[in-house]
């Protein structure tokens, strides 16, 4: 009888939380609509204007929702294509200077928002690593069918891991560049990129927490503040306090995340393990990262088989500094051009 009472109480509380969350979701959707131009505050007027002049947008179906894609088309139909993937609590418009810089180097650049994030459809903050991977594969398949040039991919933070995941899942990519690389298959990296990195030191605790995520199914749609899990106050390099302050108030990034999204960080292996990789992979790591220990990405790189290269850059997790963007653009462009030459 006592167990039934406890179960009934849990169901009542969960139901109340879900109702509250539904109302909150509607408020979030309004904020996104009203804050559609907030991204312009990050950049100088000339960058904003150039983005508007070049950028096209598209809605692409994936997993039952419409994805938002920003496209910076190159006039040459055979120009190389590059898909840029955002990370957790991010969205495509945070990559505008990067997209413009790579467009200047001769690429058609495509920047998708994953479901439940940015300007894409779906309940905000409610997604899984597998679903995000499918979103990126869908964007890559659309790009390969629409344009003629060779297709490459870049991602940052969790987007770096998703770039590998999408390539492993069959996205028609020739080479990838990953700013950060993680494996969400056994729980360890999922903990290492969170506020609970210390728990990853114990294999037993890691297995226990991974197992517990499977018990969250009845309440998997519940969302919790993302800031409880990730060190988002340290997402920017120390030199970028102004950008960080703007991001803190940005209405577009998902501020709540579902339990099923968190669970997927602990139990979603890539389709091809790092040790069996054959995709040419450039891994870029931030030496001054205060959000995620750089050793996490370094460990992933060391597991990689196949053609690979490693580069460390002297910055924090992300930066708006021109030197940071230039380092990424130069390294990625060189890696992709090298791949084009080798394929001729």
C-alpha positions in Angstrom: 0.0 0.0 0.0 2.8 2.3 0.8 4.5 1.7 -2.5 1.2 2.5 -4.3 0.9 5.8 -2.4 4.5 6.7 -3.3 3.9 5.9 -7.0 0.7 7.9 -7.0 2.5 10.9 -5.5 5.2 10.6 -8.1 2.7 10.5 -10.9 0.8 13.5 -9.5 4.0 15.6 -9.1 5.2 14.5 -12.6 1.8 15.5 -14.1 1.9 18.9 -12.5 5.4 19.5 -13.7 4.5 18.5 -17.2 1.6 20.9 -17.2 3.8 23.7 -15.9 6.4 22.8 -18.6 3.8 23.0 -21.3 2.9 26.6 -20.3 6.6 27.4 -20.1 7.1 26.0 -23.7 4.5 28.3 -25.0 6.3 31.3 -23.4 9.6 30.1 -24.9 8.1 29.9 -28.4 6.9 33.5 -28.0 10.3 34.6 -26.9 11.9 33.0 -30.0 9.5 34.7 -32.3 10.0 38.1 -30.6 13.7 37.7 -30.4 14.4 36.5 -34.0 16.7 39.5 -34.6 18.6 39.3 -31.3 21.6 37.6 -33.0 22.4 41.0 -34.6 23.6 42.4 -31.3 26.6 40.1 -31.4 28.2 41.6 -34.5 29.3 44.8 -36.1 26.7 46.3 -38.5 28.7 45.5 -41.6 28.8 41.8 -40.7 25.0 41.8 -40.0 24.4 43.5 -43.3 26.6 41.1 -45.3 24.9 38.1 -43.7 21.5 39.4 -44.7 22.6 40.1 -48.3 24.1 36.6 -48.8 22.0 34.4 -46.7 19.1 32.3 -47.9 17.0 30.1 -45.6 15.2 26.8 -46.0 12.9 24.6 -44.0 13.9 20.9 -44.2 11.8 18.0 -42.8 13.5 15.7 -40.4 12.1 13.4 -37.6 8.7 14.9 -38.0 9.8 18.5 -37.5 11.0 21.3 -39.9 14.7 22.2 -39.5 15.8 25.7 -40.2 18.9 26.1 -42.5 20.9 29.2 -43.2 22.6 28.9 -46.6 25.4 31.1 -47.9 25.6 30.0 -51.6 28.7 30.4 -53.6 28.1 31.5 -57.2 30.2 28.6 -58.6 27.8 25.6 -58.7 30.9 23.3 -58.2 32.2 25.1 -55.2 33.0 22.9 -52.2 30.1 22.6 -49.6 30.5 23.0 -45.9 27.9 22.2 -43.2 28.6 23.9 -39.8 27.0 22.2 -36.8 26.3 24.1 -33.5 26.6 22.6 -30.0 24.3 22.4 -27.0 22.5 25.6 -26.1 23.6 27.0 -29.4 22.2 27.8 -32.8 23.4 28.7 -36.3 23.4 32.5 -36.1 26.2 32.3 -33.5 28.4 31.1 -36.4 27.8 34.1 -38.8 31.5 35.4 -38.9 32.8 31.8 -39.3 30.3 31.1 -42.1 31.2 34.4 -43.9 34.9 33.7 -43.5 34.6 30.2 -45.1 32.3 31.6 -47.8 35.1 34.1 -48.6 37.4 31.1 -49.0 35.2 29.7 -51.8 32.6 27.5 -50.0 28.9 27.3 -50.1 28.1 27.2 -46.4 25.1 25.6 -44.8 24.3 26.1 -41.1 21.4 24.0 -39.8 19.6 24.4 -36.4 19.0 21.0 -34.8 15.5 20.1 -33.7 14.2 21.8 -30.5 16.9 24.4 -30.9 17.5 27.7 -32.7 14.8 28.4 -35.3 14.0 24.8 -35.9 10.7 23.1 -35.0 10.2 20.7 -32.1 9.8 21.2 -28.4 12.7 23.4 -27.2 15.4 21.5 -25.4 13.8 18.1 -26.1 15.9 16.0 -28.4 18.4 13.2 -28.3 21.9 12.8 -29.7 20.5 10.2 -32.2 17.8 12.7 -33.4 20.4 15.5 -33.8 22.6 13.1 -35.8 19.6 12.3 -38.0 19.0 16.0 -38.5 22.5 16.6 -39.7 22.4 13.5 -42.0 19.2 14.9 -43.5 20.9 18.3 -44.1 23.9 16.6 -45.7 21.8 14.5 -48.0 19.8 17.5 -49.1 23.0 19.5 -49.7 24.6 16.6 -51.7 21.4 16.3 -53.9 21.1 20.1 -54.4 24.7 21.2 -55.1 27.5 19.8 -57.2 30.7 20.3 -55.1 32.4 18.0 -52.6 30.8 18.1 -49.2 32.6 18.7 -45.9 31.5 19.3 -42.3 32.6 21.2 -39.3 31.2 21.3 -35.8 32.1 22.9 -32.4 31.6 21.7 -28.9 28.9 19.0 -28.9 28.5 19.9 -32.5 32.1 18.6 -33.0 31.0 15.2 -31.7 27.7 15.3 -33.7 29.8 16.0 -36.9 31.6 12.7 -36.3 28.4 11.0 -35.4 26.7 12.1 -38.6 29.6 11.1 -40.8 29.6 7.7 -39.1 25.8 7.4 -39.6 26.2 7.7 -43.4 26.2 11.5 -44.2 27.8 11.8 -47.7 30.9 13.6 -46.4 34.5 13.5 -47.7 36.2 14.9 -44.6 35.4 16.5 -41.3 36.8 19.0 -38.8 35.8 18.8 -35.2 36.4 21.5 -32.6 36.0 19.1 -29.7 35.3 15.4 -30.0 33.3 13.3 -27.5 31.9 9.7 -27.3 28.5 9.6 -25.7 28.3 5.8 -25.7 29.4 4.7 -22.2 28.6 7.6 -20.0 32.1 8.8 -19.3 32.4 11.7 -21.8 28.8 12.7 -21.0 29.8 13.2 -17.4 33.2 14.8 -18.3 31.6 17.6 -20.2 29.2 18.4 -17.4 29.4 19.9 -13.9 29.7 16.3 -12.6 33.0 15.4 -14.3 34.4 14.2 -11.0 31.9 11.3 -11.1 33.6 10.0 -14.3 36.6 9.0 -12.3 34.6 6.0 -11.0 33.7 3.4 -13.6 31.1 2.0 -11.2 29.4 5.3 -10.7 29.4 5.9 -14.4 27.7 2.6 -15.1 25.3 3.2 -12.3 24.2 6.6 -13.6 24.0 5.3 -17.1 21.7 2.5 -15.9 19.5 5.0 -13.9 18.8 7.0 -17.1 16.8 4.0 -18.4 14.5 4.4 -15.5 13.6 8.0 -16.4 11.2 6.9 -19.3 7.9 7.8 -17.5 9.2 11.4 -17.0 11.7 11.7 -19.8 9.9 14.7 -21.3 10.5 16.8 -18.1 13.0 19.6 -18.6 15.5 21.0 -16.1 17.7 24.2 -16.4 20.6 23.5 -18.6 22.8 25.6 -16.4 22.5 22.9 -13.7 24.3 20.5 -15.9 26.8 22.5 -18.0 29.3 25.2 -17.1 27.8 27.6 -19.5 29.0 30.6 -17.6 32.5 29.6 -19.0 31.4 28.9 -22.5 33.4 32.0 -23.8 37.1 32.7 -23.6 38.1 35.1 -20.8 38.6 37.8 -23.4 34.9 37.6 -24.5 33.0 38.9 -21.5 30.8 41.1 -23.7 29.8 38.2 -25.9 29.1 36.1 -22.9 26.9 38.7 -21.4 24.9 38.9 -24.6 24.6 35.1 -24.8 23.4 35.0 -21.2 20.3 37.1 -22.3 19.8 35.6 -25.7 16.2 34.2 -26.0 17.1 31.7 -28.7 19.4 29.1 -27.1 17.5 26.4 -25.2 17.8 27.1 -21.5 15.9 24.0 -20.4 16.8 20.5 -21.4 14.7 17.3 -21.2 15.7 14.3 -19.2 15.8 12.2 -22.3 18.2 14.6 -23.9 20.5 14.3 -20.9 20.1 10.5 -20.9 21.2 10.4 -24.5 24.5 12.0 -23.5 25.3 8.9 -21.5 24.0 6.0 -23.7 24.4 7.0 -27.4 27.5 5.4 -29.1 28.5 6.5 -32.7 27.6 4.1 -35.5 31.3 3.5 -36.1 33.5 3.4 -33.0 36.5 5.8 -33.0 38.9 2.8 -33.2 37.3 1.8 -36.6 37.1 5.3 -38.1 38.1 5.8 -41.7 36.8 9.3 -42.2 39.6 11.9 -42.6 39.2 13.8 -39.4 40.8 17.0 -38.1 40.5 17.5 -34.4 40.9 21.0 -33.0 41.3 21.4 -29.2 41.2 24.6 -27.0 44.1 24.7 -24.6 42.5 27.3 -22.3 39.1 25.7 -22.2 37.4 26.4 -18.8 34.1 24.7 -19.7 35.4 21.2 -20.6 38.8 19.7 -19.8 40.9 19.6 -23.0 42.0 16.1 -22.1 38.5 14.8 -23.0 39.0 15.8 -26.6 42.6 14.7 -26.6 41.6 11.2 -25.4 39.0 10.9 -28.1 41.6 11.9 -30.8 44.0 9.3 -29.5 41.3 6.6 -30.0 40.7 7.6 -33.6 41.9 5.4 -36.4 42.0 6.4 -40.0 43.5 9.6 -41.5 43.6 12.2 -38.8 45.3 15.4 -37.6 45.4 17.1 -34.2 45.7 20.9 -33.5 45.7 22.8 -30.3 44.8 26.5 -30.2 45.4 28.9 -27.3 41.8 29.9 -26.6 38.8 29.0 -24.3 35.8 26.9 -25.3 34.6 29.5 -27.8 35.7 33.0 -28.7 34.6 35.9 -30.8 38.2 37.0 -31.3 39.4 37.3 -34.9 42.5 35.2 -34.1 40.3 32.3 -32.9 38.1 32.3 -36.0 41.1 32.7 -38.2 42.8 29.7 -36.7 39.8 27.5 -37.2 39.1 28.7 -40.7 42.8 28.3 -41.8 43.1 24.8 -40.4 39.8 23.6 -41.6 40.2 25.0 -45.1 43.7 23.5 -45.4 42.4 20.1 -44.3 39.5 20.1 -46.7 41.6 21.3 -49.7 44.1 18.7 -48.9 41.4 16.1 -49.1 40.2 17.4 -52.4 43.7 17.2 -53.9 44.1 13.6 -52.6 40.8 12.6 -54.2 41.8 13.8 -57.7 
